[in-house]
Amino acid sequence: MTEKVTVLGAGTMGHGIAQLYAQAGYDVYMYDIKSEFLEKAMTRITDNLDMLIQENSIAASEKESILKRISTTTDLKEAVSGTRFVTEAVSENLPIKFDLFKQLEEVIDDDTIIASNTSTFSIQQLSEGVEKKDRLLITHFFNPAHLVPLVEVVKGPETSQTIVDRTVEVLRNIGKEPVVLKKDIPGLIANRLQAALVREAFYLLDNGIADAEDIDLAITAGPGFRWAFIGPLETADFGGLDIWKSVVENLAPVLSNEEKIPSFVEDKIQSGNLGTKTGNGIFTYSGDEEVRRRILERDENFVRLSSIKNNK
Ligand SMILES: NC(=O)c1ccc[n+]([C@@H]2O[C@H](COP(=O)([O-])OP(=O)(O)OC[C@H]3O[C@@H](n4cnc5c(N)ncnc54)[C@H](O)[C@@H]3O)[C@@H](O)[C@H]2O)c1
């Protein structure tokens, strides 16, 4: 019998995670509070699969069987009956998550894993809403979840090692590259590194050092080009630790240490320019059509990069 897994919340992250399970051969139940959200999620999954077919990442003949492996429901009991792995991807709101955990624990088996996709709550905070704390952990996916390989795994003081091992195995089964943190820390690994870089990028733009296009290009054509294959620590080894001693000691005192978002970004937020979701942000987009095209281009490039990385 095919193993059943459940994804709670069918939004930006949930639909992509459900798709991954279905692609890997699991029977997935995707649960949300309204059927219209589930319908929208299925449309997004269908579009994602069409793009993967176009990029020769999956065969056209696989599409229908992948879609058939996804069931949708607004009935929590139906969603979790017989499941041993639940991914929670509902809104980033603690009372909502706690309320759901409470309902969940009334209907799941004792050995069912609860893996939260939270991006800002610590495992300590989350565990306050769970009775049986040994089966709770964080599995932090990256957007778009169906394409970015990394998943950060955070265990709490009470999470059992068996649960961590089973989770890592499930994540590898769906083609992900899990990283298990030894300690919980705000922002985990990837968002801490990313935030340090984005703060400096905002600083460079704010101080007129270069145009936004060129600041981005300095990363995509420079360090970012290397980072898909060698991380910052291996880069330091290749460059020489003596060199990196000078780089860090000479630059650290002049890097931005701002704790607040710069006012030019705050102004954009206040005027409703939030980026692609509102049509304008740091960059200007000509309308919905251009935004759709840019997202598609981004995703196609991610698929191509995956193929190169996987030597496909
Ligand atoms: N968006 C990202 O880039 C990103 C990245 C990593 C992690 N996360 C985390 O993933 C989780 C989901 O984020 P998202 O961006 O997909 O949010 P989203 O708003 O796109 O989707 C959340 C979904 O949860 C549903 N929902 C709300 N309450 C519910 C309930 N009680 N039961 C079932 N479904 C419910 C909503 O209807 C919605 O469809 C959050 O914890 C977020 O912090 C998001």
The ligand as a Tripos MOL2 file, in Angstrom:
@<TRIPOS>MOLECULE
LIG
   44    48     1     0     0
SMALL
NO_CHARGES

@<TRIPOS>ATOM
      1 N1          5.9700   32.0260    1.8300 N.am      1 LIG1
      2 C1          7.2300   31.7050    2.0830 C.2       1 LIG1
      3 O1          8.1660   32.1150    1.3700 O.2       1 LIG1
      4 C2          7.5600   30.7820    3.2300 C.ar      1 LIG1
      5 C3          8.8190   30.1640    3.2470 C.ar      1 LIG1
      6 C4          9.1250   29.2690    4.2890 C.ar      1 LIG1
      7 C5          8.1800   29.0110    5.2840 C.ar      1 LIG1
      8 N2          6.9640   29.6440    5.2420 N.ar      1 LIG1
      9 C6          5.9950   29.2970    6.2970 C.3       1 LIG1
     10 O2          5.0380   28.3900    5.7640 O.3       1 LIG1
     11 C7          3.7690   28.5880    6.3930 C.3       1 LIG1
     12 C8          2.7290   28.9020    5.3340 C.3       1 LIG1
     13 O3          3.1260   30.0730    4.6570 O.3       1 LIG1
     14 P1          2.5200   30.4500    3.2240 P.3       1 LIG1
     15 O4          3.4070   31.4960    2.6670 O.co2     1 LIG1
     16 O5          2.2410   29.2150    2.4500 O.co2     1 LIG1
     17 O6          1.1370   31.1280    3.6790 O.3       1 LIG1
     18 P2         -0.1670   31.3480    2.7980 P.3       1 LIG1
     19 O7         -0.8820   32.4720    3.4320 O.co2     1 LIG1
     20 O8          0.1500   31.4070    1.3530 O.co2     1 LIG1
     21 O9         -0.9930   29.9890    3.0430 O.3       1 LIG1
     22 C9         -1.4870   29.6330    4.2990 C.3       1 LIG1
     23 C10        -2.6900   28.7270    4.0720 C.3       1 LIG1
     24 O10        -3.1190   28.2320    5.3430 O.3       1 LIG1
     25 C11        -4.5190   28.2150    5.3300 C.3       1 LIG1
     26 N3         -5.0260   28.1760    6.6960 N.ar      1 LIG1
     27 C12        -5.1490   29.1780    7.5950 C.ar      1 LIG1
     28 N4         -5.6550   28.6870    8.7560 N.ar      1 LIG1
     29 C13        -5.8300   27.3690    8.5810 C.ar      1 LIG1
     30 C14        -6.3200   26.3280    9.4010 C.ar      1 LIG1
     31 N5         -6.7110   26.5490   10.6410 N.pl3     1 LIG1
     32 N6         -6.3780   25.1010    8.8930 N.ar      1 LIG1
     33 C15        -5.9590   24.8510    7.6280 C.ar      1 LIG1
     34 N7         -5.4860   25.7880    6.8000 N.ar      1 LIG1
     35 C16        -5.4370   27.0260    7.2730 C.ar      1 LIG1
     36 C17        -4.9200   29.4750    4.5690 C.3       1 LIG1
     37 O11        -6.2640   29.3750    4.1230 O.3       1 LIG1
     38 C18        -3.8920   29.4770    3.4540 C.3       1 LIG1
     39 O12        -4.3380   28.7570    2.3270 O.3       1 LIG1
     40 C19         3.9780   29.6970    7.4100 C.3       1 LIG1
     41 O13         4.2700   29.1220    8.6540 O.3       1 LIG1
     42 C20         5.1780   30.4450    6.8500 C.3       1 LIG1
     43 O14         5.9100   31.1280    7.8570 O.3       1 LIG1
     44 C21         6.6270   30.5090    4.2280 C.ar      1 LIG1
@<TRIPOS>BOND
     1     1     2 1
     2     2     3 2
     3     2     4 1
     4     4     5 ar
     5     4    44 ar
     6     5     6 ar
     7     6     7 ar
     8     7     8 ar
     9     8     9 1
    10     8    44 ar
    11     9    10 1
    12     9    42 1
    13    10    11 1
    14    11    12 1
    15    11    40 1
    16    12    13 1
    17    13    14 1
    18    14    15 2
    19    14    16 1
    20    14    17 1
    21    17    18 1
    22    18    19 2
    23    18    20 1
    24    18    21 1
    25    21    22 1
    26    22    23 1
    27    23    24 1
    28    23    38 1
    29    24    25 1
    30    25    26 1
    31    25    36 1
    32    26    27 ar
    33    26    35 ar
    34    27    28 ar
    35    28    29 ar
    36    29    30 ar
    37    29    35 ar
    38    30    31 1
    39    30    32 ar
    40    32    33 ar
    41    33    34 ar
    42    34    35 ar
    43    36    37 1
    44    36    38 1
    45    38    39 1
    46    40    41 1
    47    40    42 1
    48    42    43 1
@<TRIPOS>SUBSTRUCTURE
     1 LIG1         1 GROUP 0 **** ****
